[in-house]
Amino acid sequence: MTIDVLVLGGAHIDRRGRISARLVAGASNPGSWIEEPGGGGFNAARSLSRLGLSVTMVSPRGGDATGEKVTEAALAAGVDDRPFVFLDRATPTYTAILENDGNLVVGLADMELYRLFTPRRLQVKSVREAMAQARIVVVDANLPTETLEAIAAITSRQGQMLAGIAISPAKVIRYRNCLDKLGWLFLNEAEAAALTGRAGSAPLELANLLRAEGLKAAVVTRGPSPALCFHASGAFTIDPPPLSAIRDVTGAGDSLAAGMIYALARGFQPPQALRHGVALAGLTLLSPQAIVADLHPDQLGKALTRVAEAVPLGS
């Protein structure tokens, strides 16, 4: 049995409060509240599954009602869910406060349970089997440093593509000792700055700085500016399409990763693969949720027609 994508990473509950007027710091602000399953790895897993790939997810979970919501969401998306359940622990949560335009004011990540996803968990039979059967392995930096390094060693030995999702500037540095074993890393400018120690670099300079850190290939999102991609054959940028109104930025980076991984799994080269990622990120920015709940390949295909072609960067 072959698994298209194995995802090892965060699967928890996102809680997001959105301020309905201009932010007033240090005061009570009117707004609304939503709660839904989330996590970098889990967002990508559900999108990949809805696009038609076979996806297995492995993540720690608490024995609580919050964990049951995550389980139900995996089932609804068609993901083969194989959690480590700790009955006496709480499922992780991420709480965010957003401005009216959808941009993040502050986030609070209660992710202590992920520390229990140690390298020893990779020796569990069901996980070993999934690791052996997967064409592509996706991780996110919610996992401990030593676990990311152990996964990278296994995928390198087995000749599998390993893709990483950065999650945050504080967590992306967990990849530092295995950057050279990543097939792809998906990150934003702040996360890139955390790796390189340099902020505000021009696209080609940033690509060279990340290569110097050991990365072979990566995608750096830059908000409304062109997304940067570099790989073994060169570097390029792609302009995101104009959007009528951004509903919520949460999950857009995870969707970009999912869209590109989906296209790479189908045999597309990086420029066309990133166009798929940018298209899916755009759909997510227009959605009130962290993923596109009714996602299907035809929908992605229509969004792809609005994405510009890649623009190569000089060496």
Contacts in CASP RR format, 6 or more apart in sequence:
PFRMAT RR
TARGET T0000
AUTHOR 0000-0000-0000
METHOD contacts of the structure
MODEL  1
MTIDVLVLGGAHIDRRGRISARLVAGASNPGSWIEEPGGGGFNAARSLSR
LGLSVTMVSPRGGDATGEKVTEAALAAGVDDRPFVFLDRATPTYTAILEN
DGNLVVGLADMELYRLFTPRRLQVKSVREAMAQARIVVVDANLPTETLEA
IAAITSRQGQMLAGIAISPAKVIRYRNCLDKLGWLFLNEAEAAALTGRAG
SAPLELANLLRAEGLKAAVVTRGPSPALCFHASGAFTIDPPPLSAIRDVT
GAGDSLAAGMIYALARGFQPPQALRHGVALAGLTLLSPQAIVADLHPDQL
GKALTRVAEAVPLGS
1 133 0 8 1.000
2 54 0 8 1.000
2 133 0 8 1.000
2 134 0 8 1.000
2 135 0 8 1.000
3 54 0 8 1.000
3 55 0 8 1.000
3 56 0 8 1.000
3 80 0 8 1.000
3 130 0 8 1.000
3 133 0 8 1.000
3 134 0 8 1.000
3 135 0 8 1.000
4 48 0 8 1.000
4 53 0 8 1.000
4 54 0 8 1.000
4 55 0 8 1.000
4 134 0 8 1.000
4 135 0 8 1.000
4 136 0 8 1.000
4 265 0 8 1.000
5 45 0 8 1.000
5 48 0 8 1.000
5 53 0 8 1.000
5 54 0 8 1.000
5 55 0 8 1.000
5 56 0 8 1.000
5 134 0 8 1.000
5 135 0 8 1.000
5 136 0 8 1.000
5 137 0 8 1.000
5 138 0 8 1.000
5 261 0 8 1.000
5 265 0 8 1.000
6 55 0 8 1.000
6 56 0 8 1.000
6 58 0 8 1.000
6 130 0 8 1.000
6 131 0 8 1.000
6 133 0 8 1.000
6 134 0 8 1.000
6 136 0 8 1.000
6 137 0 8 1.000
6 138 0 8 1.000
7 41 0 8 1.000
7 42 0 8 1.000
7 44 0 8 1.000
7 45 0 8 1.000
7 48 0 8 1.000
7 55 0 8 1.000
7 56 0 8 1.000
7 57 0 8 1.000
7 58 0 8 1.000
7 59 0 8 1.000
7 137 0 8 1.000
7 138 0 8 1.000
7 139 0 8 1.000
8 58 0 8 1.000
8 59 0 8 1.000
8 117 0 8 1.000
8 137 0 8 1.000
8 138 0 8 1.000
8 139 0 8 1.000
8 143 0 8 1.000
8 151 0 8 1.000
9 39 0 8 1.000
9 40 0 8 1.000
9 41 0 8 1.000
9 42 0 8 1.000
9 57 0 8 1.000
9 58 0 8 1.000
9 59 0 8 1.000
9 114 0 8 1.000
9 117 0 8 1.000
9 139 0 8 1.000
9 140 0 8 1.000
9 142 0 8 1.000
9 143 0 8 1.000
10 38 0 8 1.000
10 39 0 8 1.000
10 40 0 8 1.000
10 41 0 8 1.000
10 42 0 8 1.000
10 59 0 8 1.000
10 92 0 8 1.000
10 114 0 8 1.000
10 140 0 8 1.000
10 142 0 8 1.000
10 143 0 8 1.000
11 37 0 8 1.000
11 38 0 8 1.000
11 39 0 8 1.000
11 41 0 8 1.000
11 42 0 8 1.000
11 45 0 8 1.000
11 57 0 8 1.000
11 59 0 8 1.000
11 61 0 8 1.000
11 70 0 8 1.000
11 74 0 8 1.000
11 83 0 8 1.000
12 37 0 8 1.000
12 38 0 8 1.000
12 39 0 8 1.000
12 42 0 8 1.000
12 66 0 8 1.000
12 70 0 8 1.000
12 91 0 8 1.000
12 92 0 8 1.000
12 93 0 8 1.000
12 94 0 8 1.000
12 111 0 8 1.000
13 35 0 8 1.000
13 36 0 8 1.000
13 37 0 8 1.000
13 38 0 8 1.000
13 66 0 8 1.000
13 67 0 8 1.000
13 69 0 8 1.000
13 70 0 8 1.000
13 91 0 8 1.000
13 92 0 8 1.000
13 93 0 8 1.000
13 94 0 8 1.000
14 35 0 8 1.000
14 36 0 8 1.000
14 37 0 8 1.000
14 38 0 8 1.000
14 39 0 8 1.000
14 93 0 8 1.000
14 94 0 8 1.000
14 95 0 8 1.000
14 96 0 8 1.000
14 250 0 8 1.000
14 290 0 8 1.000
15 33 0 8 1.000
15 34 0 8 1.000
15 35 0 8 1.000
15 93 0 8 1.000
15 94 0 8 1.000
15 95 0 8 1.000
15 96 0 8 1.000
16 33 0 8 1.000
16 34 0 8 1.000
16 35 0 8 1.000
16 95 0 8 1.000
16 96 0 8 1.000
16 97 0 8 1.000
16 98 0 8 1.000
16 248 0 8 1.000
16 250 0 8 1.000
17 31 0 8 1.000
17 32 0 8 1.000
17 33 0 8 1.000
17 34 0 8 1.000
17 96 0 8 1.000
17 97 0 8 1.000
17 98 0 8 1.000
18 31 0 8 1.000
18 32 0 8 1.000
18 33 0 8 1.000
18 34 0 8 1.000
18 97 0 8 1.000
18 98 0 8 1.000
18 99 0 8 1.000
18 100 0 8 1.000
18 102 0 8 1.000
18 248 0 8 1.000
19 29 0 8 1.000
19 30 0 8 1.000
19 31 0 8 1.000
19 97 0 8 1.000
19 98 0 8 1.000
19 99 0 8 1.000
19 100 0 8 1.000
19 105 0 8 1.000
20 29 0 8 1.000
20 30 0 8 1.000
20 31 0 8 1.000
20 32 0 8 1.000
20 100 0 8 1.000
21 29 0 8 1.000
21 30 0 8 1.000
21 31 0 8 1.000
21 100 0 8 1.000
22 100 0 8 1.000
23 29 0 8 1.000
23 99 0 8 1.000
23 100 0 8 1.000
23 105 0 8 1.000
34 288 0 8 1.000
34 289 0 8 1.000
36 73 0 8 1.000
36 289 0 8 1.000
36 290 0 8 1.000
37 69 0 8 1.000
37 70 0 8 1.000
37 73 0 8 1.000
37 74 0 8 1.000
38 70 0 8 1.000
38 73 0 8 1.000
38 94 0 8 1.000
38 290 0 8 1.000
38 291 0 8 1.000
39 94 0 8 1.000
39 140 0 8 1.000
39 142 0 8 1.000
39 254 0 8 1.000
39 290 0 8 1.000
40 140 0 8 1.000
40 142 0 8 1.000
40 165 0 8 1.000
40 167 0 8 1.000
40 251 0 8 1.000
40 254 0 8 1.000
41 57 0 8 1.000
41 59 0 8 1.000
41 138 0 8 1.000
41 139 0 8 1.000
41 140 0 8 1.000
41 142 0 8 1.000
41 165 0 8 1.000
41 254 0 8 1.000
42 57 0 8 1.000
42 59 0 8 1.000
42 70 0 8 1.000
42 73 0 8 1.000
42 74 0 8 1.000
43 251 0 8 1.000
43 254 0 8 1.000
43 255 0 8 1.000
43 258 0 8 1.000
43 290 0 8 1.000
43 291 0 8 1.000
44 138 0 8 1.000
44 140 0 8 1.000
44 165 0 8 1.000
44 254 0 8 1.000
44 255 0 8 1.000
44 257 0 8 1.000
44 258 0 8 1.000
44 261 0 8 1.000
45 55 0 8 1.000
45 57 0 8 1.000
45 74 0 8 1.000
45 77 0 8 1.000
45 79 0 8 1.000
45 138 0 8 1.000
45 258 0 8 1.000
46 55 0 8 1.000
46 73 0 8 1.000
46 74 0 8 1.000
46 77 0 8 1.000
46 78 0 8 1.000
46 79 0 8 1.000
46 291 0 8 1.000
47 254 0 8 1.000
47 255 0 8 1.000
47 258 0 8 1.000
47 259 0 8 1.000
47 262 0 8 1.000
47 280 0 8 1.000
47 291 0 8 1.000
47 292 0 8 1.000
47 295 0 8 1.000
48 55 0 8 1.000
48 258 0 8 1.000
48 259 0 8 1.000
48 261 0 8 1.000
48 262 0 8 1.000
49 55 0 8 1.000
49 77 0 8 1.000
49 78 0 8 1.000
49 79 0 8 1.000
50 77 0 8 1.000
50 78 0 8 1.000
50 292 0 8 1.000
50 295 0 8 1.000
50 296 0 8 1.000
51 258 0 8 1.000
51 259 0 8 1.000
51 262 0 8 1.000
51 295 0 8 1.000
51 296 0 8 1.000
51 297 0 8 1.000
51 300 0 8 1.000
52 297 0 8 1.000
53 262 0 8 1.000
53 265 0 8 1.000
54 80 0 8 1.000
55 78 0 8 1.000
55 79 0 8 1.000
55 80 0 8 1.000
56 79 0 8 1.000
56 80 0 8 1.000
56 81 0 8 1.000
56 82 0 8 1.000
56 130 0 8 1.000
56 134 0 8 1.000
57 74 0 8 1.000
57 79 0 8 1.000
57 80 0 8 1.000
57 81 0 8 1.000
57 82 0 8 1.000
57 83 0 8 1.000
58 82 0 8 1.000
58 83 0 8 1.000
58 84 0 8 1.000
58 127 0 8 1.000
58 130 0 8 1.000
59 83 0 8 1.000
59 84 0 8 1.000
59 117 0 8 1.000
60 83 0 8 1.000
60 84 0 8 1.000
60 86 0 8 1.000
60 89 0 8 1.000
60 92 0 8 1.000
60 113 0 8 1.000
60 114 0 8 1.000
60 116 0 8 1.000
60 117 0 8 1.000
61 67 0 8 1.000
61 70 0 8 1.000
61 71 0 8 1.000
61 83 0 8 1.000
61 84 0 8 1.000
61 85 0 8 1.000
61 86 0 8 1.000
61 91 0 8 1.000
61 113 0 8 1.000
62 85 0 8 1.000
62 86 0 8 1.000
62 87 0 8 1.000
62 89 0 8 1.000
62 90 0 8 1.000
62 91 0 8 1.000
62 113 0 8 1.000
63 85 0 8 1.000
63 86 0 8 1.000
63 87 0 8 1.000
63 88 0 8 1.000
63 89 0 8 1.000
63 90 0 8 1.000
63 91 0 8 1.000
64 90 0 8 1.000
64 91 0 8 1.000
66 90 0 8 1.000
66 91 0 8 1.000
66 93 0 8 1.000
67 91 0 8 1.000
70 83 0 8 1.000
70 91 0 8 1.000
71 81 0 8 1.000
71 83 0 8 1.000
74 81 0 8 1.000
75 81 0 8 1.000
82 126 0 8 1.000
82 127 0 8 1.000
82 130 0 8 1.000
84 116 0 8 1.000
84 117 0 8 1.000
84 121 0 8 1.000
84 124 0 8 1.000
86 113 0 8 1.000
86 116 0 8 1.000
89 113 0 8 1.000
89 116 0 8 1.000
90 110 0 8 1.000
90 113 0 8 1.000
91 113 0 8 1.000
92 109 0 8 1.000
92 110 0 8 1.000
92 111 0 8 1.000
92 112 0 8 1.000
92 113 0 8 1.000
92 114 0 8 1.000
92 142 0 8 1.000
93 109 0 8 1.000
93 110 0 8 1.000
94 107 0 8 1.000
94 108 0 8 1.000
94 109 0 8 1.000
94 110 0 8 1.000
94 111 0 8 1.000
95 107 0 8 1.000
95 108 0 8 1.000
95 109 0 8 1.000
95 110 0 8 1.000
96 104 0 8 1.000
96 105 0 8 1.000
96 106 0 8 1.000
96 107 0 8 1.000
96 108 0 8 1.000
96 250 0 8 1.000
97 104 0 8 1.000
97 105 0 8 1.000
97 106 0 8 1.000
97 107 0 8 1.000
98 104 0 8 1.000
98 105 0 8 1.000
98 248 0 8 1.000
98 249 0 8 1.000
98 250 0 8 1.000
99 105 0 8 1.000
101 246 0 8 1.000
102 246 0 8 1.000
102 247 0 8 1.000
102 248 0 8 1.000
102 249 0 8 1.000
103 249 0 8 1.000
104 249 0 8 1.000
104 250 0 8 1.000
109 168 0 8 1.000
111 142 0 8 1.000
114 142 0 8 1.000
114 143 0 8 1.000
114 144 0 8 1.000
115 144 0 8 1.000
117 143 0 8 1.000
117 144 0 8 1.000
117 147 0 8 1.000
118 144 0 8 1.000
118 146 0 8 1.000
118 147 0 8 1.000
119 146 0 8 1.000
119 147 0 8 1.000
119 150 0 8 1.000
121 127 0 8 1.000
121 147 0 8 1.000
122 128 0 8 1.000
122 131 0 8 1.000
122 147 0 8 1.000
122 150 0 8 1.000
122 151 0 8 1.000
122 154 0 8 1.000
131 137 0 8 1.000
131 151 0 8 1.000
131 154 0 8 1.000
131 155 0 8 1.000
131 158 0 8 1.000
132 158 0 8 1.000
134 160 0 8 1.000
135 160 0 8 1.000
135 161 0 8 1.000
135 265 0 8 1.000
136 160 0 8 1.000
136 161 0 8 1.000
136 162 0 8 1.000
136 163 0 8 1.000
136 261 0 8 1.000
136 264 0 8 1.000
136 265 0 8 1.000
137 151 0 8 1.000
137 155 0 8 1.000
137 160 0 8 1.000
137 161 0 8 1.000
137 162 0 8 1.000
137 163 0 8 1.000
138 162 0 8 1.000
138 163 0 8 1.000
138 164 0 8 1.000
138 165 0 8 1.000
138 257 0 8 1.000
138 261 0 8 1.000
139 148 0 8 1.000
139 151 0 8 1.000
139 162 0 8 1.000
139 163 0 8 1.000
139 164 0 8 1.000
139 165 0 8 1.000
140 164 0 8 1.000
140 165 0 8 1.000
140 166 0 8 1.000
140 167 0 8 1.000
141 148 0 8 1.000
141 164 0 8 1.000
141 165 0 8 1.000
141 166 0 8 1.000
141 167 0 8 1.000
141 168 0 8 1.000
141 171 0 8 1.000
141 172 0 8 1.000
141 174 0 8 1.000
141 175 0 8 1.000
142 167 0 8 1.000
142 171 0 8 1.000
143 151 0 8 1.000
143 174 0 8 1.000
144 174 0 8 1.000
145 174 0 8 1.000
145 177 0 8 1.000
148 174 0 8 1.000
148 175 0 8 1.000
148 178 0 8 1.000
149 177 0 8 1.000
149 178 0 8 1.000
151 162 0 8 1.000
152 162 0 8 1.000
152 178 0 8 1.000
152 181 0 8 1.000
152 182 0 8 1.000
153 178 0 8 1.000
153 181 0 8 1.000
155 161 0 8 1.000
155 162 0 8 1.000
155 181 0 8 1.000
156 162 0 8 1.000
156 181 0 8 1.000
161 183 0 8 1.000
161 184 0 8 1.000
161 264 0 8 1.000
162 181 0 8 1.000
162 182 0 8 1.000
162 183 0 8 1.000
162 184 0 8 1.000
163 182 0 8 1.000
163 183 0 8 1.000
163 184 0 8 1.000
163 185 0 8 1.000
163 186 0 8 1.000
163 257 0 8 1.000
163 261 0 8 1.000
164 175 0 8 1.000
164 182 0 8 1.000
164 184 0 8 1.000
164 185 0 8 1.000
164 186 0 8 1.000
164 257 0 8 1.000
165 186 0 8 1.000
165 253 0 8 1.000
165 254 0 8 1.000
165 257 0 8 1.000
166 172 0 8 1.000
166 175 0 8 1.000
166 185 0 8 1.000
166 186 0 8 1.000
166 187 0 8 1.000
166 188 0 8 1.000
166 191 0 8 1.000
167 191 0 8 1.000
168 191 0 8 1.000
169 190 0 8 1.000
169 191 0 8 1.000
169 193 0 8 1.000
169 194 0 8 1.000
170 194 0 8 1.000
172 187 0 8 1.000
172 191 0 8 1.000
172 194 0 8 1.000
172 195 0 8 1.000
173 194 0 8 1.000
173 195 0 8 1.000
175 182 0 8 1.000
175 185 0 8 1.000
175 195 0 8 1.000
176 195 0 8 1.000
176 213 0 8 1.000
179 185 0 8 1.000
179 195 0 8 1.000
179 213 0 8 1.000
179 214 0 8 1.000
179 215 0 8 1.000
180 214 0 8 1.000
180 215 0 8 1.000
180 216 0 8 1.000
182 215 0 8 1.000
182 216 0 8 1.000
182 217 0 8 1.000
183 216 0 8 1.000
183 217 0 8 1.000
184 217 0 8 1.000
184 218 0 8 1.000
184 219 0 8 1.000
184 260 0 8 1.000
184 261 0 8 1.000
184 264 0 8 1.000
185 215 0 8 1.000
185 217 0 8 1.000
185 218 0 8 1.000
185 219 0 8 1.000
186 218 0 8 1.000
186 219 0 8 1.000
186 221 0 8 1.000
186 253 0 8 1.000
186 256 0 8 1.000
186 257 0 8 1.000
186 260 0 8 1.000
187 195 0 8 1.000
187 218 0 8 1.000
187 219 0 8 1.000
187 220 0 8 1.000
187 221 0 8 1.000
188 220 0 8 1.000
188 221 0 8 1.000
188 222 0 8 1.000
188 223 0 8 1.000
188 253 0 8 1.000
189 199 0 8 1.000
189 200 0 8 1.000
189 206 0 8 1.000
189 220 0 8 1.000
189 221 0 8 1.000
189 222 0 8 1.000
189 223 0 8 1.000
190 199 0 8 1.000
192 201 0 8 1.000
192 206 0 8 1.000
192 209 0 8 1.000
192 210 0 8 1.000
192 218 0 8 1.000
192 220 0 8 1.000
193 199 0 8 1.000
193 200 0 8 1.000
195 210 0 8 1.000
195 213 0 8 1.000
196 206 0 8 1.000
196 209 0 8 1.000
196 210 0 8 1.000
196 212 0 8 1.000
196 213 0 8 1.000
198 206 0 8 1.000
198 209 0 8 1.000
200 206 0 8 1.000
201 209 0 8 1.000
203 220 0 8 1.000
203 226 0 8 1.000
203 228 0 8 1.000
203 235 0 8 1.000
203 237 0 8 1.000
203 313 0 8 1.000
204 235 0 8 1.000
204 313 0 8 1.000
204 314 0 8 1.000
206 220 0 8 1.000
206 228 0 8 1.000
207 218 0 8 1.000
207 228 0 8 1.000
207 230 0 8 1.000
207 235 0 8 1.000
207 313 0 8 1.000
210 218 0 8 1.000
210 220 0 8 1.000
210 230 0 8 1.000
211 230 0 8 1.000
216 231 0 8 1.000
216 232 0 8 1.000
217 229 0 8 1.000
217 230 0 8 1.000
217 231 0 8 1.000
217 232 0 8 1.000
217 270 0 8 1.000
218 229 0 8 1.000
218 230 0 8 1.000
219 227 0 8 1.000
219 228 0 8 1.000
219 229 0 8 1.000
219 256 0 8 1.000
219 257 0 8 1.000
219 260 0 8 1.000
219 274 0 8 1.000
220 227 0 8 1.000
220 228 0 8 1.000
220 229 0 8 1.000
221 227 0 8 1.000
221 252 0 8 1.000
221 253 0 8 1.000
221 256 0 8 1.000
221 281 0 8 1.000
222 228 0 8 1.000
223 240 0 8 1.000
224 240 0 8 1.000
226 237 0 8 1.000
226 238 0 8 1.000
226 239 0 8 1.000
226 240 0 8 1.000
226 311 0 8 1.000
227 237 0 8 1.000
227 238 0 8 1.000
227 240 0 8 1.000
227 256 0 8 1.000
227 274 0 8 1.000
227 278 0 8 1.000
228 235 0 8 1.000
228 236 0 8 1.000
228 237 0 8 1.000
229 235 0 8 1.000
229 236 0 8 1.000
229 237 0 8 1.000
229 238 0 8 1.000
229 270 0 8 1.000
229 271 0 8 1.000
229 274 0 8 1.000
229 310 0 8 1.000
230 236 0 8 1.000
230 313 0 8 1.000
231 270 0 8 1.000
233 270 0 8 1.000
234 312 0 8 1.000
234 313 0 8 1.000
234 315 0 8 1.000
235 312 0 8 1.000
235 313 0 8 1.000
235 314 0 8 1.000
236 270 0 8 1.000
236 271 0 8 1.000
236 274 0 8 1.000
236 310 0 8 1.000
236 311 0 8 1.000
236 312 0 8 1.000
236 313 0 8 1.000
237 310 0 8 1.000
237 311 0 8 1.000
237 313 0 8 1.000
238 271 0 8 1.000
238 274 0 8 1.000
238 275 0 8 1.000
238 278 0 8 1.000
238 307 0 8 1.000
238 308 0 8 1.000
238 309 0 8 1.000
238 310 0 8 1.000
238 311 0 8 1.000
239 308 0 8 1.000
239 311 0 8 1.000
240 278 0 8 1.000
240 281 0 8 1.000
240 282 0 8 1.000
240 307 0 8 1.000
241 278 0 8 1.000
241 279 0 8 1.000
241 282 0 8 1.000
241 306 0 8 1.000
241 307 0 8 1.000
241 308 0 8 1.000
243 282 0 8 1.000
243 285 0 8 1.000
243 286 0 8 1.000
244 286 0 8 1.000
245 286 0 8 1.000
246 285 0 8 1.000
246 286 0 8 1.000
247 285 0 8 1.000
247 286 0 8 1.000
247 287 0 8 1.000
247 288 0 8 1.000
248 285 0 8 1.000
248 287 0 8 1.000
248 288 0 8 1.000
248 289 0 8 1.000
248 290 0 8 1.000
249 285 0 8 1.000
250 290 0 8 1.000
251 284 0 8 1.000
251 290 0 8 1.000
251 291 0 8 1.000
252 281 0 8 1.000
252 282 0 8 1.000
252 284 0 8 1.000
252 285 0 8 1.000
253 281 0 8 1.000
253 284 0 8 1.000
254 284 0 8 1.000
254 290 0 8 1.000
254 291 0 8 1.000
255 277 0 8 1.000
255 280 0 8 1.000
255 281 0 8 1.000
255 282 0 8 1.000
255 283 0 8 1.000
255 284 0 8 1.000
255 291 0 8 1.000
255 292 0 8 1.000
256 277 0 8 1.000
256 278 0 8 1.000
256 280 0 8 1.000
256 281 0 8 1.000
257 277 0 8 1.000
258 277 0 8 1.000
258 280 0 8 1.000
259 273 0 8 1.000
259 276 0 8 1.000
259 277 0 8 1.000
259 279 0 8 1.000
259 280 0 8 1.000
259 300 0 8 1.000
260 273 0 8 1.000
260 274 0 8 1.000
260 276 0 8 1.000
260 277 0 8 1.000
262 276 0 8 1.000
262 277 0 8 1.000
262 280 0 8 1.000
262 300 0 8 1.000
263 272 0 8 1.000
263 273 0 8 1.000
263 274 0 8 1.000
263 275 0 8 1.000
263 276 0 8 1.000
263 277 0 8 1.000
264 270 0 8 1.000
264 273 0 8 1.000
267 273 0 8 1.000
268 276 0 8 1.000
271 309 0 8 1.000
271 310 0 8 1.000
272 310 0 8 1.000
274 310 0 8 1.000
275 304 0 8 1.000
275 307 0 8 1.000
275 308 0 8 1.000
275 309 0 8 1.000
275 310 0 8 1.000
276 300 0 8 1.000
276 304 0 8 1.000
278 307 0 8 1.000
279 300 0 8 1.000
279 301 0 8 1.000
279 303 0 8 1.000
279 304 0 8 1.000
279 306 0 8 1.000
279 307 0 8 1.000
280 292 0 8 1.000
280 295 0 8 1.000
280 300 0 8 1.000
280 303 0 8 1.000
282 303 0 8 1.000
283 292 0 8 1.000
283 295 0 8 1.000
283 299 0 8 1.000
283 300 0 8 1.000
283 303 0 8 1.000
284 290 0 8 1.000
284 291 0 8 1.000
284 292 0 8 1.000
287 293 0 8 1.000
292 299 0 8 1.000
END
